[in-house]
Amino acid sequence: MKTQKVQELIKKAERRLLIGLVFSLFMISGNINAQSFVYRPINPSFGGSMYNYSTLLSMAEAQNTYKKNTSANTSATRTTPTSLDSFSDNITRQILSKLSSQFLKNQFGEETLKEGTYQYGDLRLDVSNGRDGINVRIIDNKGGETVITIPFY
């Protein structure tokens, strides 16, 4: 009997505690203030604060594993060409343009392009007939090579 009464008292106490907690939550909830969530981007490229730029850039540079080529092609080691070098380059371009115009005129005009090897300065032009058209092979003394095929019509 006594254990039954004790259990009933415990149940009543639990109910009162639960009712008290629920009541206190309702009373407290009237004083709770909410805040709206607003997205603010960090990256200045997407509307974030411009003061984050230097931090983001330094973090990106720290993570970058790509290293720039420090060969002779950097701007610090480049020299400006002399007037003579510029003139020589200009004449070379004009002569190569004239040669290519003559090759195309001969190919598509009344005359035919003659097979053979033509030498101009550092460049060697090898002209030969191929199965798809006339092949013009341009070779320079530095090891560079270009092959141009002019198709038959």
Residue frames as a rotation matrix with the C-alpha (Angstrom) as fourth column:
MET 1
0.559 0.829 0.000 0.00
0.829 -0.559 0.000 0.00
0.000 0.000 -1.000 0.00
LYS 2
0.490 -0.420 -0.764 2.64
0.170 -0.813 0.557 2.41
-0.855 -0.403 -0.327 0.98
THR 3
-0.609 -0.753 0.249 4.52
0.376 0.002 0.927 1.83
-0.699 0.658 0.282 -2.23
GLN 4
-0.143 0.656 0.741 1.34
0.977 -0.027 0.212 2.55
0.159 0.754 -0.637 -4.20
LYS 5
0.805 0.444 -0.393 0.82
0.535 -0.830 0.158 5.82
-0.256 -0.338 -0.906 -2.38
VAL 6
0.043 -0.886 -0.462 4.45
0.131 -0.453 0.882 6.77
-0.990 -0.098 0.097 -2.92
GLN 7
-0.662 -0.263 0.701 4.14
0.679 0.185 0.710 6.05
-0.317 0.947 0.056 -6.63
GLU 8
0.330 0.852 0.405 0.95
0.922 -0.383 0.052 8.11
0.200 0.357 -0.913 -6.87
LEU 9
0.709 -0.125 -0.695 2.66
0.279 -0.854 0.438 10.99
-0.648 -0.504 -0.570 -5.10
ILE 10
-0.410 -0.912 0.006 5.61
0.271 -0.115 0.956 10.77
-0.871 0.394 0.294 -7.47
LYS 11
-0.403 0.337 0.851 3.25
0.915 0.116 0.387 10.80
0.032 0.934 -0.355 -10.49
LYS 12
0.706 0.700 -0.107 1.39
0.707 -0.704 0.068 13.83
-0.027 -0.124 -0.992 -9.12
ALA 13
0.369 -0.665 -0.649 4.70
0.124 -0.657 0.744 15.61
-0.921 -0.355 -0.160 -8.52
GLU 14
-0.625 -0.599 0.500 5.86
0.534 0.139 0.834 14.80
-0.569 0.789 0.232 -12.06
ARG 15
0.051 0.736 0.675 2.60
0.975 -0.184 0.126 16.14
0.217 0.651 -0.727 -13.51
ARG 16
0.825 0.251 -0.506 2.85
0.428 -0.862 0.270 19.33
-0.369 -0.440 -0.819 -11.46
LEU 17
-0.077 -0.948 -0.308 6.48
0.157 -0.317 0.935 19.77
-0.985 0.024 0.173 -12.54
LEU 18
-0.598 -0.094 0.796 5.59
0.771 0.202 0.604 19.21
-0.217 0.975 -0.048 -16.20
ILE 19
0.466 0.831 0.303 2.64
0.860 -0.505 0.065 21.65
0.207 0.231 -0.951 -15.98
GLY 20
0.666 -0.288 -0.688 4.90
0.249 -0.783 0.569 24.17
-0.703 -0.551 -0.450 -14.29
LEU 21
-0.450 -0.885 0.121 7.56
0.362 -0.057 0.931 23.83
-0.816 0.463 0.346 -16.98
VAL 22
-0.328 0.417 0.848 5.03
0.933 0.004 0.359 24.22
0.146 0.909 -0.391 -19.80
PHE 23
0.741 0.647 -0.181 3.49
0.671 -0.722 0.167 27.24
-0.023 -0.245 -0.969 -18.08
SER 24
0.352 -0.686 -0.637 6.89
0.164 -0.625 0.763 28.85
-0.921 -0.374 -0.107 -17.51
LEU 25
-0.612 -0.544 0.573 7.82
0.631 0.100 0.769 28.28
-0.476 0.833 0.282 -21.17
PHE 26
0.154 0.748 0.646 4.63
0.933 -0.325 0.154 30.05
0.325 0.579 -0.748 -22.27
MET 27
0.844 0.156 -0.513 5.41
0.397 -0.825 0.403 32.95
-0.360 -0.543 -0.758 -19.97
ILE 28
-0.052 -0.959 -0.280 9.02
0.200 -0.284 0.938 33.25
-0.978 -0.007 0.206 -21.16
SER 29
-0.351 -0.108 0.930 8.11
0.897 0.245 0.367 32.96
-0.267 0.964 0.011 -24.82
GLY 30
0.746 0.656 0.114 6.35
0.665 -0.725 -0.181 36.33
-0.036 0.211 -0.977 -24.70
ASN 31
0.737 -0.522 -0.430 9.72
-0.237 -0.795 0.559 38.01
-0.634 -0.310 -0.709 -24.06
ILE 32
-0.027 -0.773 0.634 11.74
0.568 0.510 0.646 36.17
-0.822 0.378 0.425 -26.72
ASN 33
0.477 0.079 -0.875 12.97
-0.540 -0.759 -0.363 38.34
-0.693 0.646 -0.319 -29.57
ALA 34
0.513 -0.271 0.814 13.85
0.637 0.756 -0.149 36.88
-0.575 0.595 0.561 -32.95
GLN 35
-0.052 -0.606 -0.794 16.38
-0.419 -0.708 0.568 38.09
-0.907 0.362 -0.217 -35.48
SER 36
0.929 0.360 -0.085 16.13
-0.215 0.337 -0.917 37.69
-0.301 0.870 0.390 -39.23
PHE 37
0.151 -0.883 0.444 18.94
0.460 0.460 0.759 35.87
-0.875 0.090 0.476 -40.98
VAL 38
0.885 0.039 -0.464 20.63
-0.342 -0.622 -0.705 37.95
-0.316 0.782 -0.537 -43.67
TYR 39
0.560 -0.711 0.426 23.25
0.785 0.619 0.002 36.56
-0.265 0.333 0.905 -46.01
ARG 40
0.797 -0.430 -0.425 26.26
-0.455 -0.889 0.046 38.81
-0.398 0.157 -0.904 -46.34
PRO 41
0.863 -0.506 -0.019 28.87
0.352 0.626 -0.696 37.64
0.364 0.594 0.718 -48.86
ILE 42
0.557 -0.760 -0.333 32.51
0.356 -0.144 0.923 37.71
-0.750 -0.634 0.191 -47.87
ASN 43
-0.309 -0.715 0.627 34.11
0.872 0.051 0.488 37.96
-0.380 0.698 0.607 -51.30
PRO 44
-0.320 0.175 -0.931 34.13
-0.065 -0.985 -0.163 41.54
-0.945 0.009 0.326 -52.60
SER 45
-0.983 -0.031 -0.183 33.53
-0.185 0.054 0.981 40.25
-0.021 0.998 -0.059 -56.14
PHE 46
-0.502 0.843 -0.192 30.08
0.601 0.500 0.623 39.11
0.622 0.197 -0.758 -55.02
GLY 47
0.301 0.682 0.666 29.11
0.045 -0.708 0.705 42.19
0.953 -0.182 -0.243 -53.00
GLY 48
0.526 -0.160 -0.835 31.13
0.833 0.294 0.468 41.58
0.170 -0.942 0.288 -49.85
SER 49
0.862 -0.229 -0.452 33.16
0.055 -0.845 0.532 44.14
-0.504 -0.484 -0.716 -47.99
MET 50
0.809 -0.588 0.008 36.05
-0.111 -0.167 -0.980 45.58
0.578 0.791 -0.200 -49.98
TYR 51
0.281 -0.721 0.633 38.24
-0.956 -0.266 0.121 45.30
0.081 -0.640 -0.764 -46.90
ASN 52
0.595 -0.025 0.803 38.23
-0.251 0.944 0.215 41.50
-0.763 -0.329 0.556 -47.25
TYR 53
0.933 -0.169 -0.319 40.08
-0.303 0.116 -0.946 41.69
0.197 0.979 0.057 -50.58
SER 54
0.087 -0.996 0.028 43.63
-0.860 -0.090 -0.502 41.67
0.502 0.020 -0.864 -49.27
THR 55
-0.174 -0.098 0.980 42.91
-0.781 0.620 -0.077 38.85
-0.600 -0.778 -0.184 -46.82
LEU 56
0.732 0.523 0.436 41.30
-0.149 0.748 -0.647 36.67
-0.665 0.409 0.625 -49.49
LEU 57
0.795 -0.494 -0.353 44.10
-0.442 -0.073 -0.894 37.39
0.415 0.867 -0.276 -51.95
SER 58
-0.172 -0.913 0.370 46.82
-0.966 0.082 -0.246 36.48
0.195 -0.399 -0.896 -49.46
MET 59
0.059 0.254 0.966 44.99
-0.514 0.837 -0.188 33.24
-0.855 -0.486 0.180 -48.57
ALA 60
0.947 0.319 0.035 44.67
-0.121 0.455 -0.882 32.35
-0.298 0.832 0.469 -52.27
GLU 61
0.472 -0.849 -0.238 48.35
-0.680 -0.179 -0.711 33.06
0.561 0.497 -0.662 -52.91
ALA 62
-0.237 -0.552 0.800 49.32
-0.929 0.369 -0.021 30.91
-0.283 -0.748 -0.600 -49.93
GLN 63
0.293 0.447 0.845 47.32
-0.217 0.892 -0.397 27.98
-0.931 -0.067 0.359 -51.35
ASN 64
0.837 0.035 -0.545 48.59
-0.543 -0.055 -0.838 28.44
-0.059 0.998 -0.027 -54.92
THR 65
0.459 -0.682 0.569 50.98
0.168 0.696 0.698 25.64
-0.872 -0.225 0.434 -55.88
TYR 66
0.700 -0.185 0.690 51.66
0.706 0.027 -0.708 27.00
0.113 0.982 0.149 -59.37
LYS 67
0.166 -0.730 -0.663 54.99
0.363 -0.580 0.730 28.78
-0.917 -0.362 0.168 -59.62
LYS 68
0.891 0.136 -0.432 55.71
-0.288 -0.568 -0.771 31.27
-0.350 0.812 -0.467 -62.38
ASN 69
0.642 -0.688 0.337 58.40
0.760 0.514 -0.398 30.44
0.101 0.512 0.853 -64.90
THR 70
0.734 -0.442 -0.516 61.53
-0.050 -0.792 0.609 32.36
-0.677 -0.421 -0.603 -63.99
SER 71
0.213 -0.661 0.720 63.31
0.910 0.403 0.100 31.80
-0.356 0.633 0.687 -67.30
ALA 72
-0.757 -0.635 -0.153 64.77
0.513 -0.723 0.463 34.49
-0.405 0.271 0.873 -69.53
ASN 73
-0.468 0.649 0.600 61.29
0.626 -0.237 0.743 35.39
0.624 0.723 -0.295 -70.74
THR 74
0.167 0.545 -0.822 60.42
0.949 -0.316 -0.017 37.43
-0.269 -0.777 -0.569 -67.68
SER 75
0.812 0.259 0.524 59.87
0.450 -0.849 -0.276 41.14
0.373 0.460 -0.806 -68.09
ALA 76
0.818 -0.542 -0.194 62.80
-0.148 -0.524 0.839 41.97
-0.556 -0.657 -0.508 -65.82
THR 77
-0.108 -0.933 0.344 65.30
0.210 0.316 0.925 40.33
-0.972 0.172 0.162 -68.19
ARG 78
0.478 0.320 0.818 63.78
0.851 0.061 -0.522 41.47
-0.217 0.945 -0.243 -71.49
THR 79
-0.555 -0.628 -0.545 65.63
0.355 -0.772 0.528 43.99
-0.752 0.100 0.651 -73.50
THR 80
0.532 0.726 -0.435 64.00
-0.101 -0.456 -0.884 46.40
-0.841 0.515 -0.170 -75.86
PRO 81
0.354 -0.411 0.840 64.87
0.872 0.471 -0.137 45.70
-0.339 0.781 0.525 -79.49
THR 82
-0.480 -0.596 -0.644 67.15
0.218 -0.792 0.570 48.14
-0.850 0.133 0.510 -81.22
SER 83
0.253 0.548 -0.797 66.09
-0.623 -0.538 -0.568 50.04
-0.740 0.640 0.205 -84.31
LEU 84
-0.485 -0.522 -0.701 68.16
-0.873 0.339 0.352 47.71
0.054 0.783 -0.620 -86.45
ASP 85
-0.944 0.189 0.271 66.45
0.108 0.952 -0.287 44.62
-0.312 -0.242 -0.919 -84.96
SER 86
-0.056 0.984 -0.167 63.02
0.048 -0.164 -0.985 46.15
-0.997 -0.063 -0.038 -85.53
PHE 87
0.117 0.033 -0.993 63.91
-0.896 -0.427 -0.120 47.03
-0.428 0.904 -0.021 -89.12
SER 88
-0.814 -0.494 -0.305 65.25
-0.575 0.759 0.306 43.53
0.080 0.425 -0.902 -89.75
ASP 89
-0.718 0.619 0.319 62.11
0.290 0.683 -0.670 41.92
-0.632 -0.389 -0.670 -88.30
ASN 90
0.164 0.807 -0.567 59.90
-0.302 -0.506 -0.808 44.20
-0.939 0.304 0.161 -90.38
ILE 91
-0.171 -0.302 -0.938 61.74
-0.981 -0.032 0.189 43.35
-0.087 0.953 -0.290 -93.62
THR 92
-0.977 -0.198 0.084 61.60
-0.197 0.980 0.016 39.65
-0.086 -0.001 -0.996 -92.77
ARG 93
-0.345 0.926 0.155 57.84
0.234 0.245 -0.941 39.83
-0.909 -0.288 -0.301 -92.23
GLN 94
0.266 0.456 -0.849 57.32
-0.649 -0.566 -0.508 41.69
-0.713 0.686 0.145 -95.48
ILE 95
-0.500 -0.520 -0.692 59.42
-0.862 0.378 0.338 39.24
0.086 0.766 -0.638 -97.51
LEU 96
-0.942 0.203 0.266 57.67
0.118 0.946 -0.303 36.24
-0.313 -0.254 -0.915 -95.96
SER 97
-0.015 0.977 -0.214 54.34
-0.026 -0.215 -0.976 37.87
-1.000 -0.009 0.029 -96.72
LYS 98
0.103 -0.030 -0.994 55.42
-0.931 -0.354 -0.086 38.43
-0.349 0.935 -0.064 -100.32
LEU 99
-0.851 -0.469 -0.237 56.62
-0.520 0.814 0.257 34.81
0.072 0.342 -0.937 -100.61
SER 100
-0.684 0.652 0.328 53.39
0.303 0.662 -0.685 33.43
-0.664 -0.369 -0.650 -99.21
SER 101
0.225 0.764 -0.604 51.36
-0.387 -0.499 -0.775 35.69
-0.894 0.408 0.184 -101.54
GLN 102
-0.207 -0.384 -0.900 53.41
-0.977 0.032 0.211 34.48
-0.052 0.923 -0.382 -104.50
PHE 103
-0.977 -0.123 0.176 52.98
-0.133 0.990 -0.048 30.84
-0.168 -0.070 -0.983 -103.48
LEU 104
-0.295 0.945 0.140 49.22
0.285 0.227 -0.931 31.25
-0.912 -0.235 -0.336 -103.22
LYS 105
0.242 0.345 -0.907 49.02
-0.693 -0.593 -0.410 33.21
-0.679 0.728 0.096 -106.48
ASN 106
-0.584 -0.544 -0.603 50.99
-0.810 0.446 0.382 30.53
0.061 0.711 -0.700 -108.26
GLN 107
-0.915 0.246 0.320 48.85
0.126 0.926 -0.355 27.76
-0.384 -0.284 -0.879 -106.78
PHE 108
-0.072 0.997 0.039 45.47
0.532 0.072 -0.844 29.29
-0.844 -0.040 -0.535 -107.51
GLY 109
0.155 0.072 -0.985 46.46
-0.619 -0.770 -0.154 31.33
-0.770 0.633 -0.075 -110.54
GLU 110
0.856 0.171 -0.488 47.43
-0.514 0.389 -0.765 30.13
0.059 0.905 0.421 -114.01
GLU 111
-0.066 -0.952 -0.300 50.96
-0.682 0.262 -0.683 29.19
0.728 0.160 -0.666 -113.06
THR 112
0.767 0.264 -0.585 51.73
0.178 0.788 0.589 26.16
0.616 -0.556 0.557 -110.90
LEU 113
0.702 -0.529 0.476 53.80
-0.690 -0.339 0.640 26.14
-0.177 -0.778 -0.603 -107.74
LYS 114
0.370 -0.652 -0.661 57.19
-0.438 0.505 -0.743 24.61
0.819 0.565 -0.099 -108.50
GLU 115
0.956 -0.107 -0.273 58.63
0.279 0.625 0.729 21.92
0.093 -0.773 0.627 -106.29
GLY 116
0.141 -0.975 0.172 61.96
0.348 -0.113 -0.930 22.59
0.927 0.191 0.324 -104.67
THR 117
0.279 -0.186 -0.942 63.79
0.951 -0.080 0.298 24.09
-0.131 -0.979 0.154 -101.74
TYR 118
0.393 -0.095 0.915 63.95
0.267 -0.940 -0.212 27.82
0.880 0.327 -0.344 -101.18
GLN 119
-0.093 -0.523 -0.847 66.31
0.992 0.020 -0.121 29.41
0.080 -0.852 0.517 -98.66
TYR 120
0.311 0.125 0.942 65.70
0.141 -0.986 0.085 32.79
0.940 0.107 -0.324 -97.07
GLY 121
0.028 -0.389 0.921 67.89
-0.828 -0.526 -0.197 33.84
0.560 -0.757 -0.337 -94.16
ASP 122
-0.707 -0.267 0.655 67.22
-0.663 0.575 -0.481 31.46
-0.248 -0.774 -0.583 -91.26
LEU 123
0.192 0.898 0.395 64.23
-0.516 0.435 -0.738 29.87
-0.835 -0.062 0.547 -93.01
ARG 124
-0.929 -0.350 -0.116 64.13
-0.294 0.511 0.808 27.00
-0.223 0.785 -0.578 -95.47
LEU 125
0.097 0.992 -0.085 60.99
-0.783 0.023 -0.621 26.36
-0.614 0.127 0.779 -97.52
ASP 126
-0.920 -0.284 0.271 60.50
-0.090 0.824 0.559 22.86
-0.383 0.490 -0.783 -98.94
VAL 127
-0.018 0.917 -0.398 57.71
-0.889 -0.197 -0.414 22.65
-0.458 0.346 0.819 -101.52
SER 128
-0.969 -0.241 0.046 56.50
-0.199 0.883 0.425 19.18
-0.143 0.403 -0.904 -102.57
ASN 129
-0.222 0.913 -0.341 53.40
-0.749 0.064 0.659 17.57
0.624 0.402 0.670 -104.03
GLY 130
-0.849 0.047 0.526 51.43
-0.377 0.642 -0.668 15.45
-0.369 -0.766 -0.527 -101.58
ARG 131
-0.799 0.576 0.171 48.34
0.584 0.675 0.452 13.33
0.145 0.461 -0.876 -102.02
ASP 132
0.118 0.883 -0.455 46.03
0.900 -0.288 -0.326 16.01
-0.419 -0.371 -0.829 -100.50
GLY 133
0.986 0.151 0.076 47.69
0.169 -0.896 -0.411 19.02
0.006 0.418 -0.908 -102.12
ILE 134
0.263 -0.931 0.251 50.93
0.193 -0.204 -0.960 20.90
0.945 0.301 0.126 -102.21
ASN 135
0.741 -0.098 -0.664 52.91
0.672 0.107 0.733 20.72
-0.001 -0.989 0.145 -98.97
VAL 136
0.330 -0.662 0.673 54.98
-0.126 -0.737 -0.664 23.72
0.936 0.135 -0.326 -97.92
ARG 137
0.638 -0.232 -0.735 57.33
0.744 0.431 0.510 22.86
0.198 -0.872 0.448 -95.09
ILE 138
0.545 -0.426 0.722 58.91
-0.279 -0.904 -0.323 25.83
0.790 -0.025 -0.612 -93.30
ILE 139
0.604 -0.462 -0.649 61.98
0.766 0.560 0.315 25.05
0.219 -0.688 0.692 -91.18
ASP 140
0.795 -0.427 0.431 64.02
-0.446 -0.893 -0.062 27.51
0.412 -0.143 -0.900 -89.14
ASN 141
-0.042 -0.945 -0.325 67.55
-0.218 0.326 -0.920 27.02
0.975 0.032 -0.220 -87.83
LYS 142
-0.479 -0.110 0.871 66.31
-0.854 -0.172 -0.491 26.89
0.203 -0.979 -0.011 -84.23
GLY 143
-0.992 0.067 0.103 64.50
0.043 0.976 -0.214 23.58
-0.114 -0.208 -0.971 -84.72
GLY 144
-0.255 0.959 -0.122 61.02
-0.280 -0.194 -0.940 24.94
-0.925 -0.206 0.318 -85.37
GLU 145
-0.991 -0.023 0.129 58.99
0.109 0.395 0.912 23.45
-0.071 0.919 -0.389 -88.19
THR 146
-0.184 0.967 -0.179 55.61
-0.386 -0.239 -0.891 24.20
-0.904 -0.094 0.416 -89.75
VAL 147
-0.898 -0.010 0.440 53.86
0.367 0.536 0.760 22.28
-0.243 0.844 -0.478 -92.52
ILE 148
-0.237 0.825 -0.514 51.15
-0.527 -0.553 -0.645 23.96
-0.816 0.118 0.566 -94.61
THR 149
-0.653 0.124 0.747 49.07
0.572 0.727 0.379 21.94
-0.496 0.675 -0.546 -97.05
ILE 150
-0.506 0.500 -0.702 47.47
-0.676 -0.736 -0.037 23.84
-0.535 0.456 0.711 -99.93
PRO 151
-0.120 0.514 0.849 44.61
0.146 0.855 -0.497 21.60
-0.982 0.064 -0.178 -101.15
PHE 152
-0.967 -0.106 0.230 43.94
0.228 0.037 0.973 20.76
-0.112 0.994 -0.012 -104.79
TYR 153
-0.231 0.934 -0.272 40.76
-0.370 -0.343 -0.864 22.06
-0.900 -0.099 0.424 -106.38
